Amino acid sequence: MKRENLVVPTVAAAARKAVPLTQRIENMLATAFGCIFLGLAVVVTVETVARKLFNVSLQGADELGGYALAVGSTIAFSLAVMGRNHIRVDVFHGKFPPRAQALLNWLAIVSLAAFGVFIAWVAFKVIGDTLEYRSTAQTPWATPLIIPQGVWYAGLVTFALVAVGCAARATRLLFSGRIGTLNSDFHPKSAKEELKEELDDLAVRQACGPESKS
């Protein structure tokens, strides 16, 4: 019995090591995204029940909803980059030869990285103005805007770093001649790939269901 207990942590540790760093980052971002909107759902539920039963309002559900949308969007930017879910017009992409596809894929991720750096730079100026004027929200809570804007800015910086990291990898693949890997990792996601991901995710959920544990 003791030997079995020792084997389980060892297997779990090996499984954690086998997960790529990018996958772990993606999992953390997805967890943060889910927690944000789960917390918002709780606040909205409490607000609704309090208004209905006790005629009392927290006077902040709408404000928190705006903050959750802003922060959640920046996290979604990073998740979309890592999952190749940003929309691309790929009507003619598949008709080009592999080298032309690789060049387009490289150009797409480099452009996205440049855009990420640009919006992070612009947002830094917004943060500076907020600190200078000590801005507060025009709401009953009068929230110091540096708090939600700081979290929002952290999300934008994360997006910029993720995009730059992907662009650097794509550049390395392009100049090392690894055209196949570049096209495999950075081409627009096809409908077949999306369907396969959904089916694989469904299989994992079914395998982790209550029946599999009994």
Buried (B, 14 or more C-beta within 10 A) or exposed (E): EEEEEEEEEEEEEEEEEEEEEEEEBBEEBBEBBEEBBEEBEEBBEEBEEBEEEEEEEBEBBEBBBEBBEBBBBBBBBBBBBBEBEBEBEBEEBEEEEEEEBBBBBBEBBBEBBEBBBEBBEEBEEBBEEBBEEEBBBEEEEEBBBBEBBBBBBEBBBBBBBBBBBBBEBBBEBBEEEBBEBBBEBBBBBEEEEEEEEEEEEEEEEEEEEEEEEE
